[in-house]
Every structure is written in structure tokens, then in C-alpha cells.
Amino acid sequence: QLQASGGGLVQPGGSLRLSCTKSGGSFSRNSVAWFRQTPGRDRSFVAAMRWINSPANYADSVKGRFTISRDNAGNTVDLQMNNLKPEDTGVYYCATSISSTTSPRVTSWTSWGQGTQVTVSS
């Protein structure tokens, strides 16, 4: 099972670091993605990375501000979020796929964890 953590309340311009862990194992040979969702809207893509060393994929709205990364042991996938904006508010979910993918489509990801709330407000 996946578990996202690290959310909270932050002022505009601030930073948060989200973490995704996988119970019972590591993320080796798993592609991992982050999505976010606000009430009344579909889940939207934020960032994704393959388990192999290849460029990550980011939504245009977060490029240059967010960074997805994996620890060396492959046990945690983080999303570093800088220069946060009110429109970044939402519940953030991590997801995995056994396929080598960085697809922005929700249907490309097979396992989902519970989300963590991020609120950007002054």
C-alpha cells in the first residue's frame, strides 16, 4: 500500500516536501507519479518518474518549482514543492505502475495511496 505524507498549510511562496512510501517493499522497478485533486474537479497530473534513470515529466504549471526524486534505496519518492501558489492547493496522491511510464493520464497508474492535504493560503 502507498502512503503520502508531508502535507500542511503554507503561505504563498513557501515550500513543502511530500513523501510517498510503499509498505512491504521499495519502489524498485516501479514508475511513480504525483497527482492532485480539488473538490469538484478531476484528479490532475503533477509529476512522474520512471524507475530507470530518465528525465521526469512535469505538468506545465509546476515546472521549475516542483521536483520529484527517489532516495537511493528506492524506499521513498519525494515531491519537493517550492514557490507554492494558492492554485497548488489540493489533496496530493502518489501512484505507481509496473510499466516504464511518465504518463499524465490517471488510467496509466494502477496503485494509489491515500492523499495528503496541501493548502496554500495567507
Disulfide bonds with the S-S distance in Angstrom:
Cys20-Cys94 2.08
